[in-house]
Amino acid sequence: MSKPKSQKLVAEFIAKEFKPTSVGAWLLDFESEVGELAKEWLKGSDYGRGELELQEGWAEEMGDVFFVLLALAEITDVDLEEALGKAINKYERRIENTGSAASGN
């Protein structure tokens, strides 16, 4: 399976625009971006007291999370299409075996 177009796009961009960056730094950046996405959820749901109303920042933060995930995949040589297929198979097996996709049942 060849790497997805989005992963190739990010690979080209980081090769051109970024200095070499460690996996640990990308991982911390990923965690930071997920935190910013969670903050958007908090703002859009009145800190969990109401229904989520997506704010303008939601899509931007999703894009940041996606970008960093693709960068992490690229620098660790993970084909995300292949990894996604394996994850879906794992969830299908769990559902078949336990009736739920959740782990720890």
BAMI-670371 format. One record per residue: residue in three letters; x, y, z of N, C-alpha, C in turn. Coordinates in pm, whole numbers, plus 50000, padded with zeros to 5 digits. Each point is the difference from the previous one (the first is absolute). Layout:
% residues N
AlaXYZXYZXYZ/...
% end
This chain:
% residues 105
Met500854988250000499155011850000500905012550000/Ser499685009649918500815012150001499435009950101/Lys500855008750046499595009750102498935009449944/Pro499095004250086498935009049954500555013349952/Lys499245006249911500395012949942500275010350108/Ser499165000550102500175009850107501324997850074/Gln500384987550020501264997050068501195004249914/Lys499904997749870501075004249909500125015249998/Leu498875006950001499995014650000500705005550124/Val499694994550116500645004450124501494996749998/Ala500364988349949501414996149991500795010149918/Glu499455004049887500675009949915500105013450071/Phe498945004050069499995012950068501015000450114/Ile500034989550083500935000450113501454998949953/Ala500244992749890501364998949946500485013649952/Lys499085008049947500355013049943500055011050107/Glu499074999850093499795011450090500474998250144/Phe500284987850042500354997550139501444995050011/Lys500655004050107501304994150031499724985950052/Pro500984991149992499774986650055499525000950145/Thr498944992650030499365000550130499854985950053/Ser500264998150128499944986750058498574995050011/Val499884986950008498694993850019499375005250129/Gly500805001150105499485004950128499415013949990/Ala500655008749924499485013649984498694999949923/Trp499914991849894498754998949924498904994150088/Leu500354990250083499014993950088499465010150101/Leu500885008050057499555010550092499155010449928/Asp500355003149877499205009449921498624994149974/Phe499954987049972498714993249979499145001150126/Glu500604997150113499275000950127499495014250024/Ser500825009749969499605014050015498825003549910/Glu500054995349876498925003049906498704993150042/Val500094987850051498804993250050499435007750119/Gly500885005450084499555008450111499275012449951/Glu500505006149894499335011849943498644996249941/Leu499914988149942498724995249948499024997950116/Ala500484994350109499164998050118499525013450054/Lys500855010049996499605013450046498875005449913/Glu500064997549870498925004349911498694993050035/Trp500104987250038498804992850044499445006450126/Leu500885003150094499555006450124499285013149971/Lys500605008249914499385012849967498674998049928/Gly499954990449909498804997949920498884992850073/Ser500314994350118498984992850076499745006550135/Asp500455012450017499885006950129500574991150111/Tyr501204995449975500734991350093499214987550037/Gly499374994149899499284987550017498595001550054/Arg499575012250022498665002150056498905000349894/Gly500405001449873499005000949895500384991749880/Glu499165000449900500284993149874501145007249929/Leu500814992449931501145005649927499515008549884/Glu500435012349999499795009049886501385003049945/Leu500284994549884501345001449944500345014549973/Gln501145003950048500525013449979500964999649881/Glu500385011849953500905001049885501334992950025/Gly500485000250122501294994150032500024984849996/Trp498824993650003499944985450003500694994049877/Ala499615004249881500584994449878501495003249990/Glu500395011850043501435003649996500804990750091/Glu499514997450119500724991250091500004985649950/Met498894995649938499984986749939501084999149893/Gly500145010449921501035000249897501404999250059/Asp500215007150111501324999650066500294985950053/Val499014993650060500184986450051500334990649884/Phe499265001249891500224991649883501395002049942/Phe500415012549989501345003249946501094993250083/Val499925001650132501054994550085499954984850001/Leu498804994149995499904985549990500674994949872/Leu499745006949890500634996249873501525001650006/Ala500465010750064501445002150015500624988950084/Leu499354996350110500494989150084500064986949921/Ala498974997449924499974987749920501155000049900/Glu500235011349939501055000849899501384997950060/Ile500295006850111501364998950054500254986650070/Thr498924992650030500174986850059499704988949899/Asp499825003949874499804990849888498794990950020/Val498885006150040498744992850016499075004049885/Asp499484990049932499015002349895498655000750070/Leu499405011750005498765001850074498834992449939/Glu499974998349869498944992149937500064985650051/Glu501194994650003500184986350049499664999150149/Ala500465009650077499725000150144498515001350027/Leu499315008149921498555001450015499294986949969/Gly500414993349894499414987149967500154990050113/Lys501184999650061500244990950113499145003850120/Ala499845012950025499175004650112498544996049979/Ile499495001949879498614996249971499814985150018/Asn500964992049952499924985450019499974996450148/Lys500825006850079500054997450144498645003050063/Tyr499405011549964498695003550057498924990349954/Glu500074995649876499024990349951500104986950079/Arg501234995550028500194987850080499445001850141/Arg500255011650061499475002650135498484999750000/Ile499405006449902498545000249992499464985949983/Glu500664992449914499584986149978500144991750126/Asn501105002150075500284991750118499285004750126/Thr499805013250014499465005250126498725008149984/Gly499665003549875498825008449978500285014850013/Ser501285003650024500375014150017501385002549940/Ala500205011949948501315003749948500955004550110/Ala499465002350120500815005050111501014989450045/Ser501175004650043500994990850053499704997650148/Gly500524989150052499874997250143498714993350040/Asn499244995049904498764992950036500294986050041/
% end
